[in-house]
Amino acid sequence: MVASLEEKAIIRGGNPGLTKGGSGDVLAGLTVAILAKNDPFLAACSASYIVKAAADELYTKVGTNYNSNDLADTIPQIHHNLTK
C-alpha cells in the first residue's frame, strides 16, 4: 500500500523473494530516481509497481532464487515493457 494524506493505492502482487535483504534498497533508489521529475505519490506508486513487476518476472524464471542485484537488473526490461 502507498498512502499520502490525500490519496492511497494498493499495489497487488509480489512474492516471497521480495523479503530478502536489499529489496527495500532497490525500491528506495527507484523511488528517489522517479521522484526527481514527478510528484511523491506518483513516484512511490510507480516504483512499487515496477519493483513488484520485476520481482514477479524473476519469480516466474527462478522462483525465489534471486537477489537485489537481479531485481535491479530486471527493472530496465520492465520499464521498457511498460513504455512501449
Secondary structure, DSSP 8 states (H G I E B T S, - for coil): -EE-SS-EE------GGGGSTTHHHHHHHHHHHHHTTS-HHHHHHHHHHHHHHHHHHHHHHHTT---HHHHHHHHHHHHHHHT-
